[in-house]
Amino acid sequence: MPQSADSLRALARTNAPHLSIGTAAAVIPTMTDSAYRSILGREFSILTPENDMKFQFIHPQRNGYAFAEGDSLVEFAERNGMAVHGHALVWSEANPRWLAQGNYSAAELQAIMEEHVKTVVGRYKGRIKEWDVINEPLKDEKFNVNLGLRDSIWFKAMGEKFLDIALRAAHEADPDAKLYINEYGCEAEDDKADALFTLVQRLQSRGVPLHGIGFQVHEDIGKDSDGTYDPVSASEFKRTAKRFTDLGLEVRVSELDVNMHGKVTDTLRSKQAEYFKSILARTQANNRFTSYAMWGFTDRYSSLQPEGEYNEFGNGLIYDEHYAPKLPYHKIKEALQGP
């Protein structure tokens, strides 16, 4: 795509060179929607495959992989001078039926997981610079049970060591790739962040290859029948992230969106935009942040679309459904331009 000196990616390269500006991307609009394709290639320097590399899509049969969609996104990134953040190798969700209902023994599940990780990472060796090897391993409460880990198919088979096995397999397949744990709801100073921190310490004590943590930063603002939504403050997130960078890890904002609830007013739009900007400021100020990445960029293709409402769009991203840049886009650009 034609590049612009005032795109988000260009401004970050000049004024925050440690920081990639990223988005999740889906293969279908990348192939079929020229406006989507143009913005993706122009504004962003790193993309995360939204669904196309998850287990059920890339490994739909026990002995069969489906790489076409993943290959397409990697090739798009390469044509446009973008990096790729691979997502996601081992997760409690998005598992194919053959795996979830296969009644495999613990030994078989370990072999399947190792083979899957090595095959997928190995296919993109040298082309994908970093991976969410482990996605959302933690429960949302009762962190004193199972050491805080979800009771997933992988945990049931291997216990906590499934993390070690997956990370070591990824490192073996591509020793140069950066390996991440990606988690939601860990930005605040609370029990879940503490559980993630102690998990990382345990992994480090065992010498497991782990390079970074992805903080998803899915946030909500506004007020509706469920109550008032107050996102974690940028200052609190700053302190949480520093705990992990003090362990020697990289950190990234991996799936940022800001969902507006209730009546959408100019005041709420302004609050949304300022929140995008405030999180960006945290990533600009700490060079251990490697990415400021959103979970999509246009409300036309958004995971925030109301469930079952196919004629409505979400409102939590930086372009509207007609690809017009919204106030958050302009606030991000303003911050990247510097003083």
C-alpha positions in Angstrom: 0.0 0.0 0.0 1.2 3.6 -0.6 2.8 4.9 2.6 2.2 8.2 4.2 4.6 10.3 6.4 1.7 11.1 8.7 0.3 7.6 9.2 0.2 6.2 12.7 3.0 3.7 11.8 5.2 6.4 10.3 4.7 8.8 13.3 5.5 6.0 15.7 8.6 5.1 13.8 9.8 8.7 14.1 8.7 9.6 17.6 8.4 6.3 19.4 10.7 3.9 17.6 10.4 1.2 20.2 6.6 0.9 19.5 4.7 -0.9 16.8 1.2 0.3 16.1 -0.9 -2.8 15.6 -4.3 -4.2 14.9 -6.0 -7.6 14.7 -6.9 -8.4 11.1 -9.2 -10.9 9.4 -8.4 -12.5 6.1 -11.8 -12.1 4.4 -12.0 -8.3 4.5 -8.2 -8.2 3.7 -9.0 -10.1 0.5 -12.4 -8.6 -0.4 -12.6 -5.0 0.9 -10.3 -2.5 -0.7 -10.9 0.2 1.9 -10.1 -2.1 4.8 -7.0 -3.4 3.0 -5.8 0.2 2.3 -6.1 1.4 5.9 -4.6 -1.8 7.3 -1.5 -1.5 5.1 -1.1 2.2 5.5 -1.6 2.8 9.2 -0.3 -0.2 11.0 3.1 -1.7 11.4 2.2 -5.1 13.0 -0.9 -7.3 12.6 -2.4 -10.1 14.7 -4.4 -12.7 12.9 -7.8 -12.4 14.5 -9.0 -16.0 14.2 -7.2 -17.5 11.3 -4.3 -19.0 13.3 -6.4 -20.3 16.2 -6.4 -24.1 16.7 -9.8 -24.9 15.2 -9.1 -22.9 12.0 -5.5 -23.8 11.3 -5.7 -27.4 12.5 -9.2 -28.6 11.6 -8.4 -32.3 11.3 -6.2 -34.5 13.4 -3.8 -35.0 10.6 -4.6 -32.0 8.5 -3.6 -28.3 8.7 -5.3 -25.4 6.8 -2.6 -22.7 6.3 -4.1 -20.8 3.4 -5.7 -18.0 5.5 -2.7 -17.6 7.7 -0.4 -17.6 4.7 -2.5 -14.9 3.1 -2.2 -12.6 6.2 1.6 -13.2 6.5 2.0 -12.4 2.8 -0.1 -9.3 3.1 2.1 -8.1 6.0 5.3 -8.8 4.1 4.1 -6.9 1.0 3.4 -3.9 3.3 6.4 -3.9 5.5 4.5 -5.1 8.5 5.4 -7.5 11.2 3.1 -10.3 12.4 2.2 -11.2 16.0 1.0 -14.9 15.8 -2.1 -15.7 17.7 -2.9 -18.1 19.5 -1.3 -21.4 19.8 -2.6 -22.9 23.1 -5.9 -21.8 24.5 -8.8 -23.3 26.5 -11.2 -22.2 23.7 -11.2 -22.3 19.9 -10.3 -26.0 19.9 -11.6 -28.2 17.1 -14.3 -30.8 17.8 -11.9 -33.7 17.0 -9.7 -32.5 19.8 -12.3 -31.4 22.4 -14.3 -34.6 22.0 -11.5 -37.0 21.2 -11.2 -38.7 24.6 -7.4 -38.7 24.3 -5.1 -39.8 27.1 -2.9 -37.3 28.8 0.1 -38.5 26.9 -1.7 -38.2 23.6 -2.9 -34.6 24.4 0.7 -33.6 25.2 1.9 -35.1 22.0 -0.9 -33.3 20.0 -0.1 -30.0 21.7 3.6 -30.3 21.0 3.1 -31.3 17.4 0.7 -28.5 16.8 3.0 -25.8 18.3 6.0 -27.0 16.5 4.2 -27.4 13.2 2.6 -23.9 13.2 5.6 -22.0 14.5 7.9 -24.0 12.3 5.8 -23.1 9.2 6.4 -19.4 9.8 9.9 -19.6 11.2 11.7 -16.4 10.4 8.5 -14.8 9.1 6.5 -14.3 12.4 8.5 -12.4 14.9 6.5 -13.2 18.0 3.7 -15.5 19.2 0.9 -15.6 21.8 2.0 -19.1 22.7 -0.4 -19.2 25.7 -3.7 -17.3 25.6 -5.8 -16.5 28.6 -4.5 -19.2 31.0 -6.0 -17.7 34.2 -9.4 -18.1 35.8 -11.3 -15.0 36.8 -11.5 -15.8 40.5 -10.5 -18.4 43.1 -6.8 -18.0 42.3 -5.9 -20.3 45.1 -7.4 -23.3 43.1 -5.2 -24.9 40.4 -2.7 -22.1 41.0 -5.2 -19.8 39.3 -5.2 -21.7 36.0 -8.3 -22.5 34.0 -9.5 -26.1 34.2 -8.8 -26.5 30.5 -8.2 -29.6 28.4 -4.5 -28.9 28.7 -4.5 -28.3 32.4 -6.5 -31.5 33.0 -4.0 -33.5 31.0 -0.7 -32.0 32.2 -1.2 -29.6 35.0 0.7 -26.4 35.1 3.5 -28.0 33.1 1.5 -27.6 29.9 2.7 -24.0 29.9 6.4 -25.1 30.1 5.9 -27.7 27.4 4.2 -25.4 25.0 6.7 -22.6 25.4 9.6 -24.9 25.1 8.1 -26.4 21.9 7.7 -23.0 20.4 11.2 -22.0 21.3 12.5 -25.2 19.7 10.6 -24.6 16.5 11.9 -21.0 16.2 14.6 -19.9 18.7 14.5 -16.3 17.4 10.8 -15.8 18.0 9.6 -13.8 21.0 7.1 -15.8 23.1 4.2 -14.2 25.0 1.4 -15.0 27.4 -1.7 -13.0 26.4 -4.3 -12.3 29.1 -7.3 -10.1 29.8 -8.3 -8.4 33.0 -4.8 -8.1 34.4 -4.3 -4.3 33.9 -5.5 -3.3 37.4 -3.7 -3.9 40.7 -5.8 -6.8 41.8 -5.8 -10.5 42.5 -5.7 -11.6 38.8 -2.7 -9.4 38.1 -1.1 -10.9 41.2 -1.9 -14.4 39.9 -0.3 -13.6 36.6 2.8 -12.2 38.2 3.4 -15.2 40.4 2.8 -17.5 37.4 5.5 -15.7 35.5 7.8 -16.0 38.5 7.2 -19.7 38.6 8.0 -20.1 34.9 11.1 -18.0 35.2 12.3 -20.1 38.2 12.0 -23.2 36.0 14.0 -21.6 33.1 11.0 -21.6 30.7 11.5 -19.4 27.6 9.1 -16.5 28.0 9.8 -13.0 26.6 6.7 -11.0 27.2 3.2 -10.4 28.4 0.2 -9.1 26.4 -2.3 -7.0 28.2 -5.5 -7.1 26.2 -7.0 -3.8 27.7 -10.7 -4.5 26.6 -12.4 -1.7 28.4 -15.9 -0.3 28.8 -17.1 3.2 29.5 -20.6 4.8 29.9 -23.7 3.8 31.8 -26.5 1.5 30.9 -29.0 -0.8 32.7 -26.1 -2.9 34.0 -24.5 0.1 35.8 -21.6 2.5 35.3 -18.4 1.4 33.6 -15.1 2.8 34.7 -12.0 1.5 32.9 -8.8 0.9 34.7 -6.8 4.1 34.9 -3.7 4.5 32.8 -1.7 5.3 35.9 -2.7 2.0 37.6 -1.9 0.1 34.4 1.5 1.8 34.3 2.3 0.4 37.8 1.0 -3.1 36.9 3.0 -3.2 33.7 6.2 -2.1 35.5 6.0 -5.1 37.8 6.4 -7.3 34.7 9.1 -5.2 33.0 11.0 -5.3 36.3 11.1 -9.1 35.8 13.0 -8.4 32.5 9.9 -9.0 30.3 8.6 -7.1 27.3 5.0 -6.0 27.5 2.5 -5.0 24.9 -1.1 -3.7 24.6 -2.5 -6.5 22.6 -6.3 -6.1 22.0 -7.3 -2.6 23.0 -10.9 -1.5 22.4 -13.1 0.8 24.4 -16.8 -0.1 24.2 -19.3 2.7 24.8 -22.5 1.8 26.7 -25.8 3.6 26.9 -26.5 6.8 25.1 -23.4 7.8 23.0 -22.9 11.5 23.5 -20.1 13.9 22.5 -18.9 13.8 26.1 -18.7 10.0 26.0 -16.9 10.1 22.6 -14.4 12.5 24.0 -13.9 10.3 27.1 -13.3 7.3 24.8 -10.7 9.2 22.7 -8.9 10.4 25.8 -8.7 6.9 27.1 -7.1 5.6 23.9 -4.6 8.5 24.2 -3.9 7.8 27.9 -3.0 4.2 27.2 -0.8 5.2 24.3 1.0 7.6 26.6 1.9 4.7 28.9 3.4 2.7 26.0 5.3 5.7 24.7 6.9 6.4 28.1 8.2 2.8 28.7 10.4 1.4 26.0 9.8 -2.1 27.3 6.4 -1.8 25.6 6.8 -3.3 22.1 3.3 -2.7 20.7 0.2 -0.6 21.0 -2.3 -2.9 19.3 -6.1 -2.8 18.9 -8.5 -5.6 18.4 -9.5 -4.4 15.0 -9.7 -0.9 13.7 -13.1 -0.4 12.1 -16.5 -0.7 13.6 -17.6 -2.4 10.3 -15.7 -5.6 11.4 -15.8 -5.6 15.2 -16.1 -8.2 17.9 -18.1 -5.5 19.8 -21.1 -5.8 17.4 -24.2 -6.5 19.6 -24.8 -10.3 19.6 -27.5 -11.3 17.2 -27.9 -7.7 15.9 -26.6 -8.0 12.4 -27.7 -4.5 11.3 -25.8 -2.8 14.2 -22.2 -2.1 14.5 -19.9 -1.8 17.5 -18.5 1.5 18.6 -15.2 0.7 20.3 -12.6 1.2 17.6 -10.9 4.1 15.9 -12.6 4.1 12.5 -16.4 4.0 12.1 -18.3 1.5 9.9 -17.8 3.8 6.8 -14.0 4.0 7.4 -14.1 7.6 8.6 -11.4 8.2 11.3 -13.0 8.9 14.7 -11.9 11.1 17.5 -9.7 8.4 19.0 -7.7 8.1 15.8 -7.0 11.8 15.8 -6.0 11.8 19.5 -3.6 8.9 18.9 -2.1 10.7 15.9 -1.8 13.9 18.0 0.0 12.0 20.7 2.4 10.3 18.2 3.2 13.6 16.6 4.8 14.7 19.9 4.9 18.1 21.5 
